Amino acid sequence: MTPTPRRFDHSGLQILDDGESLELLSSVPIGRLVFTKGGLPAVRLVNFVLDGDSLIFATADGDKYRAAERGDVVAFEVDAVDEDRHLGWTVTAAGHLSVIDPDEAESLRHGLPLRPWAPQHDSYLIRLGIETLEGRRLVPWAQRPHDQAAGKGAG
């Protein structure tokens, strides 16, 4: 079986397919939820678990909960960076937030390894249904395209 050729964007970052992006997304416990608060962008760190094509996290009554009640479209970003070797990757998921029904939430609490880090009372479970997924990786210099035309037409 022939491996899929690597694709690169205009800046020389490798474009990751959805499978690899999901694998990387599930490899870290913390991500950044980007949503709108009062008409401006807001970013909050949340610990989460990947459940199929959804991200699940817990929150108390507050800005994230209200965004989920409204069904807001949000972005969620995770990454890893090796500053010494100038390598790394980033994955961004986007989709609609929703509040998980209390009966389903109770079942999920027992079935998923989701443990809130912050002390919370009366926490709710929130789902981000992944509608778009984009991953990029900064690969070692020798593996990067050196011809500017190599990245044209991609991402």
HULIN-V579605 format. One record per residue. N is the residue number from 1. PSI is psi in degrees with one decimal (none if undefined). OMEGA is omega in degrees with one decimal (none if undefined). BURIAL is b if it has 24 or more other C-alpha atoms within 12 Angstrom, else e. Layout:
N;PSI;OMEGA;BURIAL + N;PSI;OMEGA;BURIAL
//
This chain:
1;129.0;-178.7;e + 2;129.8;177.9;e + 3;148.8;176.9;e + 4;131.0;179.3;e + 5;146.8;178.1;e + 6;142.5;174.6;e + 7;145.8;-178.9;b + 8;149.2;176.8;b + 9;-177.1;-175.9;b + 10;-20.4;-179.5;e + 11;6.5;176.8;b + 12;10.1;175.5;b + 13;137.7;178.3;b + 14;132.8;176.4;b + 15;123.9;-178.1;b + 16;145.0;175.9;b + 17;170.3;-176.1;e + 18;-38.7;-179.7;e + 19;-47.3;179.3;e + 20;-36.7;177.9;e + 21;-44.0;178.0;b + 22;-39.3;178.2;b + 23;-44.4;178.4;b + 24;-40.0;178.8;b + 25;-40.2;-178.8;b + 26;-5.8;-175.1;b + 27;-6.5;-179.3;e + 28;149.5;-176.5;e + 29;-14.0;-174.5;b + 30;140.5;175.5;b + 31;175.1;-179.7;b + 32;119.4;174.9;b + 33;124.1;180.0;b + 34;118.4;-177.4;b + 35;-179.5;-178.9;b + 36;131.1;177.5;b + 37;114.1;-179.6;e + 38;33.5;178.4;e + 39;-0.2;179.7;e + 40;155.0;177.4;e + 41;141.5;174.5;e + 42;146.8;-179.6;e + 43;131.1;177.5;e + 44;137.5;172.7;b + 45;135.9;175.2;e + 46;144.1;169.4;b + 47;147.2;-168.2;b + 48;169.7;168.8;b + 49;150.3;175.2;b + 50;128.1;179.3;b + 51;91.6;-176.2;b + 52;-119.0;179.5;e + 53;29.5;177.9;b + 54;151.1;170.2;b + 55;137.5;179.8;b + 56;133.4;173.7;b + 57;160.8;179.9;b + 58;148.7;176.4;b + 59;157.2;172.8;b + 60;176.4;176.1;e + 61;121.5;-178.1;e + 62;-158.2;-175.0;e + 63;-44.1;-179.0;e + 64;-40.3;178.6;b + 65;-45.1;-180.0;b + 66;-37.3;176.6;e + 67;-38.3;178.4;b + 68;-39.7;177.0;b + 69;-37.8;-180.0;e + 70;-15.6;-176.0;e + 71;32.3;-177.2;e + 72;148.3;170.1;b + 73;128.6;-176.4;b + 74;170.4;171.7;b + 75;153.9;178.9;b + 76;126.8;-174.1;b + 77;136.5;172.7;b + 78;156.3;179.4;b + 79;170.9;171.2;b + 80;137.4;-176.3;e + 81;134.8;172.1;e + 82;97.1;-175.0;e + 83;-32.2;-178.3;e + 84;-39.5;-177.1;e + 85;-2.0;-179.8;e + 86;47.7;178.0;e + 87;162.3;175.7;e + 88;-179.1;179.2;e + 89;160.6;174.9;b + 90;142.7;176.1;b + 91;131.4;177.6;b + 92;126.1;175.2;b + 93;147.7;175.7;b + 94;149.5;178.9;b + 95;-169.4;-178.3;b + 96;139.5;172.6;b + 97;152.1;171.7;b + 98;152.3;175.0;b + 99;130.5;179.9;b + 100;132.8;177.8;b + 101;139.3;-176.3;e + 102;-37.1;179.3;e + 103;-45.0;177.0;e + 104;-38.1;179.9;e + 105;-41.6;179.6;e + 106;-42.7;178.1;e + 107;-43.5;-179.7;e + 108;-37.3;179.5;b + 109;-32.8;-179.6;b + 110;-21.4;-175.0;e + 111;-17.2;-177.9;e + 112;147.7;179.2;e + 113;52.3;-179.1;e + 114;115.3;179.2;b + 115;106.6;179.4;b + 116;141.6;179.5;b + 117;-35.6;-178.3;e + 118;145.7;176.5;e + 119;127.4;-178.0;e + 120;150.1;174.8;e + 121;142.5;179.0;e + 122;47.8;-176.2;e + 123;151.0;177.9;b + 124;153.4;171.2;b + 125;136.7;-177.5;b + 126;140.8;177.8;b + 127;134.6;168.2;b + 128;106.2;176.0;b + 129;116.9;-176.0;b + 130;117.3;178.6;b + 131;-31.0;173.1;e + 132;149.5;-177.6;b + 133;132.0;-179.7;b + 134;127.0;178.9;b + 135;143.8;177.4;b + 136;148.0;178.4;b + 137;135.8;172.2;b + 138;109.7;-175.4;b + 139;165.4;177.7;b + 140;150.6;-174.4;e + 141;-43.5;-177.0;e + 142;-20.7;-179.1;e + 143;-3.1;-178.4;e + 144;148.6;175.4;b + 145;134.2;-178.8;e + 146;-7.3;175.8;e + 147;120.0;-177.4;e + 148;-28.2;-179.9;e + 149;-19.1;-177.1;e + 150;-30.2;-177.5;e + 151;-2.8;-175.8;e + 152;141.3;177.4;e + 153;-7.1;-179.4;e + 154;150.6;174.2;e + 155;none;none;e
//
